[in-house]
Amino acid sequence: MQKSMRNRLIVGLDVPDIKSAESIVSQLEDTVIFYKIGYQLAFSGGLDFAKTLISYGKKVFLDMKLLDIDNTISRAIDNILCIGISMLTLHAYPKVMRSAVDAAKGTDLCLLGVTVLTSMNTNDLRDAGYHDTVKALVLKRAKQARDIGMGGIVASAAEAFALRLVIGNKMALITPGIRLQKHTNDDQKRVMKPSEAIKLGASHLVVGRPIIQNKNPKQAALAILKNMDSCSSS
């Protein structure tokens, strides 16, 4: 039953070093086949570890949220393609997305536009100089990502239903901020249960701390997968 959801669960390896990452992957065994590598691990040998994971038959979501001038984005993607990454994030600015789409054309790399971080709310956007609400900015960037030809977007599950109306069913919709218990928010301000996110249109869920900080990561991952799968029978 849960095997049908394994491709849709991405475990965030938000740990300080390769030894810690190896321990998590070892404990999860075949329960998880998709991993996210972000800044913390990337700057501690994570890019080489990504190659190792891929050699083991795992998939890797490289969460670097790229934002730079056109030429730099293009050259970065040239090198990322050599690693065999499945998914890559960049901030959903139109110029950045256009450069990335051109660089990755003809490949299997799924480019993901980051709309608004799930740790941010409307007050945070105001502080950053934006006048849009979170939902308005997310939908604006999603439409731009769709029109430019991105593979998908990253957004809170709270916006998933509205996003599907904009981007359709073909694009990937990656939702972080997933928690089985809503009161365990950490620094995430917009969270949702796995089954709820799937029902609203999420194609993939990113789960970090609820799994990797659990005393039994495999048991925690199985609980997430069970909850994800429950939406198909409810």
Secondary structure, 3 states (H helix, E strand, C coil): CHHHHHHHEEEECCCCCHHHHHHHHHHHHHHCCEEEECHHHHHHHHHHHHHHHHHCCCEEEEEEEECCCHHHHHHHHHHHHHHCCCEEEEECCHHHHHHHHHHHCCCCCEEEEECCCCCCCHHHHHHCCCCCCHHHHHHHHHHHHHHHCCCEEECCHHHHHHHHHHHCCCCEEEECCECCCCCCCCCCCCCECHHHHHHHCCCEEEECHHHHCCCCHHHHHHHHHHHHHHCCCC
